[in-house]
Amino acid sequence: MTWHLHWLEASGDLGPWRDAITAEVEIARRAIVGLVPVRPLDILVQRDADGVLPETGTGGRAYASTLFSLTIDPDNPNFAGVLADGDIRRTVVHEAHHCLRMAGPGYGWTLGEALVSEGLAGRFVERLFGAAPEPWENAFDDTALAAQRPDAALLAARDYDHAAWFFGSDAYPRWYGYTLGYRIAGDWVRANPGADGETWVNVPAEAVLAAARGHTLAAA
């Protein structure tokens, strides 16, 4: 395997879940290989109740083109169910897409670029597994999205508050950025149904935003 799992157990034993997690990671890797060559990756696996979504007991974060983390909380009452329903493989594909994109055009520095990177990662999961959107990717209807839709200047801003847009604040509801990004990327997917794996990873953010300007970003 060109992907290496590193079991960080200072925060708790991972033994009971190693086999299941290893199998889910391999399912994700094989799915990606079917569309685009994979790079060597180091995957940090750890227990951390503060580093997961309470709705799933899991979490992920990409750090670089060759590194991401997978965090679990086996004590979370939702963890056993999501482990069984493929949440781990979907999380791995999402974070691996970030890593692949970091090796190409990069995650991005502006709000628009971040929305595209998160949206593409979510749509990449959909492309490989036929998965329905995650709750954070489908948290708002069109009316709610339009109420706070960013204009062109905000999409180009580098000084945006990433945590507020994606995790919520007084100004923005939780998961707004994830849902908006998923819709924006969906506009690009529908306009490019034959896109190959390299394009899925390396498409310029501006091309994705352009596809959304007649749809999700029509008023921006």
PyMOL commands that set and color helices and strands:
alter all, ss='L'
color gray80, all
select helices_A, chain A and resi 15-33+49-51+79-84+87-102+111-129+135-137+142-147+152-155+162-167+176-191+197-202+205-212
alter helices_A, ss='H'
color red, helices_A
select strands_A, chain A and resi 3-8+41-47+58-64+67-72
alter strands_A, ss='S'
color yellow, strands_A
deselect
rebuild
show_as cartoon
